[in-house]
C-alpha cells in the first residue's frame, strides 16, 4: 500500500465538508473585505459650455377679460390735466390724465444723479487709483523729501553760522576789554577824587550857613528860601557820600561809563547847590554882624568852591568823552556782530521749524501714496455697493411716485366715462372707464422669489391647453405692488397683454405661461449644482483636472438660467470639467 493512501482516503471522506466550509466562509470573507476596503469617491461631472443663457419665470396663465376697465389713480391729488373725453379712441400707453406732480420730476433727476454718483464711487473703488494719480503722489513724496533734505542742509549751515558769530563776538569783546583795560583801571581813583571835591564843596556850604553872622542875616531876610536850600544841601551831601560808598566797581568800559556818568550827575548837582548858595549870600541884608566885607569874604569862599567844581565837571566831561570815544568803535563792531549772531540764530530756528513742517508733510504724502497703492478694502466695496443699491431704491421710489400721478391706458380702446376735471381733487374711486378693443389678457401669479426678476414691457408667451403647440406672444403690462393670498400662499399678480388680437380665445382658458426675464449671449455656464460655498462663504467650483485631481476655484456668478445652469463671470473656462455631484 502506498504511503499516500491514508491521505487520499481522508480527502475523499471529508471533501464535502471542505466544499461546504468554502461555500460558507468565502462570501463572509468577501463581505468583510468590501466593508473594510477604503472607498473612493465618484464624481458626476459636466463640461462648462459657452452659449446663450436664458432666464424665465413660469406659472399657470389664465385668460381674463379687460373689456370694461375702471381706471383710477394710485394716489390722491389735484388734477393737472385731462387729455381725453368720452368717446375718444386711445392707444395702449397713451396718457389719459395727470395729477400735479410738484417736485417729483426734480426728485427723479436728483435720484438719477445719486445713482450715477454711487456707480462712479463703486467703480473707482473697484478700479483702484490710476497710475497717473500714483505717479503724482510719488512725485509729491520726492518733492517733500527734497525739501526736507534742503531744510536739514540749511540747519547745518545755520548752526555753523551761529557758532562762527558767537566765536567772533567773544573774540571782539576780549579785544575790547584788552584795549580799554587801561581806562578801566584808572577810572576808580579819579572817580573818588571828583566825589571828594563835591563832598568838600557841599560841606563848606553847610558850614557857611552854620556861622552866627550868616544866621543873623538869614533871620532878617526870611528863612523860607534857606530852609529849602539847606534841605537840598543835606540831601545832595548824602547822595555824594552814597556814591563814594557804592559797591559798583568798574569792571569793563560799559560799567566805567555808567559809574562815571552817575558821578558826573552828582558833581553837577553839587555845583548847582553852590550856585544857589552864592545867589542867597548875595541877597542877604547887611546887619551889625553881617557886614559888606563879611559878605565878600563868604562870596569868595563860595566862588572858590564853584571854580573847583567847574574844573571837576570839565575833567569829568573830558574823561567821559574819552571813554565813549575809546569804546565807540568797539561798541559798533560788537553791535554788528551781535546782529549777525541774532540773524544766524533766526536762520537756525527757521530751519528747525521747516524741518518739523516738512517731516509732517512728508509723512502725510507717504501715507496718501500708500493709500493709493493699496487695493480697496472689502468693507469699502460693500459700503459703496450698499450706497448704490440705496440710490437705486430711491430712484425707483421717485419714479413710482411720479408714475402714480399719471393715468395711462393699459390697452387700446374707447373712453366711456371721464370723472375728472382739471383743478379738482381726483376721486378716490374710478376716474376714467374704457372699453378695451383687445379684451383678452393673461393673468398669472408668481412667487416672491421670482417677482424681483419681472419688469414692465418684458416679453413672454403662453401655450393654452386648448391650443397645444401654439405659443401666443405676450408682454408684461401690469405688476401688482402688493401680494395676494393664493391658496394660502402669498403671490404677486402679473397681467400680460397679447401682441395682437386673438378673437378665438375664451375667458377662463389656462395654460403654461412664461416671461423672458433675462438673456446672456455667448457666456460660459455650468450647472447650478456645481457652484458651492467654501468655509469662508465664497462661491467655488470644483474642477477635475486631466490627472483626475480636484481643484477648487473661487468664481463670480451671474444670471441663473431656466435650464438649471448659471453664468460664470470669471473663474471657469469653456470646456473645463466641473464636478456636479460627489458620491461616496
LUMTORMAR-887418 format. One record per residue (C-alpha): residue in one letter; y, z, x. Coordinates in steps of 0.1 Angstrom, whole numbers, plus 5000, padded with zeros to 4 digits. Each point is the difference from the previous one (the first is absolute). Example, Ala and Ser with C-alpha at 12.3 -4.5 7.8 and 13.67 -1.06 7.14 Angstrom:
! LUMTORMAR-887418
a495550785123 s503449935014 
END
This chain:
! LUMTORMAR-887418
x500050005000 x503449915013 x502450285008 x502649844976 x497750034970 x501350354989 x503649885002 x499349694978 x498150224976 x503050234997 x502449724994 x497849844975 x499550324980 x503850095001 x501749664998 x500950054963 x501650335008 x502149845027 x501149724977 x501050244973 x501950225025 x501849695014 x501049894964 x501550344993 x501650085033 x501549665009 x502449984970 x501150355006 x500949925036 x501849694989 x502050204974 x500950275026 x501049735025 x502349824976 x501550334988 x500950125035 x501049665013 x503849985006 x501649784973 x502349725010 x502849924975 x500149664985 x503249824991 x501149774972 x502549775015 x502249714990 x502349765018 x503850034998 x501249694983 x503349815000 x501249854968 x502050064968 x499850344984 x500950064964 x500650314980 x499750024962 x500150264973 x497449964974 x499650144965 x499049904965 x502749794983 x500749984963 x501949734982 x503050154981 x502749844979 x503750015009 x500949804970 x502550274987 x501850185028 x502350304996 x502150035031 x502050315010 x501850135031 x498150255021 x503150215003 x503150064979 x503549895006 x502949794988 x499349634994 x501849785025 x499049664987 x497849844974 x498949655010 x498149894969 x500249994962 x497549974973 x498349665000 x500549935037 x497149865019 x499550185033 x497849955031 x497950265017 x502150225024 x503349904983 x502650284998 x500550114965 x502450295003 x501350245027 x501450355001 x502850115022 x498550055034 x502950185016 x499250055037 x496349904998 x500649675018 x501750195028 x497150255000 x497649715006 x502149865028 x500350345016 x496250064996 x499349665015 x502250095030 x498150325005 x496749824999 x501349755027 x501350295021 x496750194997 x498049695009 x502249945030 x499650365011 x496249994997 x499949665018 x502250135028 x497750305005 x496949785000 x501449755024 x501550275023 x503049955022 x501049665011 x499749915038 x503749945000 x500750354987 x497750155026 x501749795027 x503450134989 x498850365001 x498449955034 x503349855013 x501950304985 x497650245018 x500649825033 x503850014994 x499950374992 x497950065031 x502449805021 x503050204986 x498150335008 x499449895036 x503649905004 x501150344987 x497750185024 x501449795029 x503550094988 x499150365000 x498849985036 x503249835011 x502150264980 x498250295016 x500549865034 x503749954992 x500350364988 x498450135032 x502349795021 x503150104981 x499050375002 x499449985038 x503449815005 x501850274979 x498550285020 x500849835033 x503649944988 x500550364990 x498750125033 x502349765018 x503050134979 x499150365007 x499749945037 x503349815001 x501950264979 x498450315014 x503050065023 x502350034971 x497650234982 x499850245029 x503850045004 x500950024963 x499050364997 x502450165024 x503049794990 x499350074963 x500050385007 x503349965020 x501849834971 x498750254975 x501350285023 x503549845000 x500049994962 x498850364998 x502850125024 x502749804981 x498950154966 x499850355015 x503649965014 x501349904966 x498450314984 x501550225028 x503549864993 x499850104964 x498850345010 x503350095019 x502450244982 x503149785004 x498249704984 x498650224973 x503650124992 x501249644997 x497049924978 x500850284976 x503649874996 x498849644997 x497350074975 x496250025007 x498549744977 x499949725025 x498950235028 x497250144979 x498549654996 x500549925037 x498550335011 x496949944979 x499749655013 x500450125037 x497250254995 x497749754983 x500649745026 x499550255028 x496650094985 x499249624998 x500849965037 x497850295010 x497249884978 x500149675018 x500050185033 x496950194990 x498349704984 x496349945010 x500649624998 x499449875035 x500749645012 x496549865006 x501049634997 x503149784996 x499850024962 x500050384998 x502650015027 x502449794980 x499350214969 x500750325018 x503149865017 x501349874967 x499650344984 x501850175030 x502849754997 x500450084963 x500250385008 x502649945027 x502049784977 x500050274974 x501250255026 x502849775010 x501149974964 x500150384997 x502250015031 x502349754985 x500350204968 x500750325021 x502749825019 x501649894967 x499850354985 x501650165032 x502849754998 x500750114964 x500150375005 x503550164996 x501750185029 x499850384997 x500950305021 x496649995015 x499549624999 x502849835018 x500549645008 x498950045035 x496850184988 x499449704977 x500449765029 x497550205021 x497449994972 x500649634995 x499549935037 x496650194998 x499049804969 x501149675016 x498050075031 x496950064979 x500749684981 x500349805032 x496750155012 x498349904967 x501549655001 x498649965035 x496650134988 x500149754970 x500949715024 x497150105023 x497650034970 x501149664986 x499649845035 x496650155005 x498949914964 x501149645006 x498149995033 x496950134983 x500249754972 x500749715023 x497150105022 x497650024971 x501349704980 x498049745019 x496850214997 x500750084964 x500349644991 x496849915019 x498150294985 x501249904965 x498949645005 x496650125013 x499650244971 x500749714977 x497449795018 x497550294996 x500850034962 x499649624996 x496650005018 x498950304979 x501049814968 x498049705012 x497050225006 x500350164966 x500349664983 x496949885019 x498150304988 x501149944964 x499149635003 x496550095013 x499450234970 x501249734976 x498049725016 x496950225002 x500250074962 x500849644992 x497149885022 x497550234982 x501249874966 x499649645012 x496650065014 x498850174968 x501449714980 x498149755023 x496750204996 x500650004962 x500449624999 x496949955023 x497850234978 x498249854970 x501050124965 x498350324989 x497649974971 x502050264981 x503149795004 x498149694988 x498650204970 x503550134992 x501549645002 x497149874978 x500650274975 x503849925000 x499249644994 x497650094971 x502750224985 x502649735003 x497649754983 x499450264972 x503850044996 x500349624998 x497249974974 x501750274980 x503349835002 x498549674989 x498250174972 x503150174988 x501849665001 x497249824982 x500250274972 x503449864992 x498849644995 x498049894970 x498149685007 x497649784979 x496450075011 x499049664987 x501549704984 x500850014963 x502650034972 x502350294995 x499550144965 x502450305000 x502750155022 x500950374995 x502650015028 x503849965002 x502150005032 x501750335006 x497650204978 x497350245012 x496649835001 x497750124973 x497150235009 x497549774983 x499749634999 x503049805012 x498849654996 x497049854982 x498549665008 x497149784991 x498249875030 x499149635003 x497050095021 x498650294981 x496950085021 x499950235030 x497350185019 x500150385001 x498150205026 x499850365012 x499750085037 x499450325019 x502650205018 x498449895033 x500649634992 x503450024983 x502050025032 x498649665010 x501349834969 x503549854998 x501949784975 x499549635003 x496750035018 x497549744988 x496550054986 x497449864977 x497650104972 x496649874991 x499550084963 x496550064987 x500749734974 x500849745026 x497650065028 x500649795031 x503749964992 x502650215018 x503450014983 x502950045024 x502350304995 x503050175015 x501050374998 x502950054976 x500050374992 x498850325017 x500250334982 x501750275021 x498150284983 x496250054997 x498149964968 x496950204991 x497249754997 x496650154991 x501050335016 x501249845032 x503749955010 x500549625005 x503049775002 x500549714976 x500949665014 x500949704979 x499549645013 x501449684986 x498249664999 x501649735021 x499649764971 x499150044962 x496450044988 x499949954963 x496350044998 x500150375011 x499550284975 x501450355001 x497450255012 x498049775023 x499050175032 x498949895034 x500250075037 x503650005013 x501250015036 x503450015016 x500649865035 x501850285018 x499749895036 x499249725023 x499649995038 x499449675016 x498249945033 x499350375007 x497150185016 x498150224975 x496950235001 x498150194972 x502050304988 x496950225007 x500349915037 x503350195002 x499550375005 x502150295014 x499550195032 x500550375006 x503749945007 x500449844966 x500549655015 x498549694984 x497249855022 x497549724999 x496750025020 x499449685020 x496449905010 x500149855035 x497749745013 x497950275018 x499650184966 x502350285010 x502650134975 x503850005008 x502450194977 x503449834997 x503150134983 x501349744975 x502949934977 x499049884966 x501949804975 x499349894965 x496650074983 x498449704984 x498249984968 x496949875018 x499650345017 x501549895033 x503250155015 x502549835022 x500050105037 x503649975014 x498950095035 x496950155018 x497349744991 x499749645009 x498449724980 x496249975003 x499550355015 x497150194985 x501050314981 x497750294988 x500150034962 x497350264996 x498050225024 x496450104990 x498250285017 
END
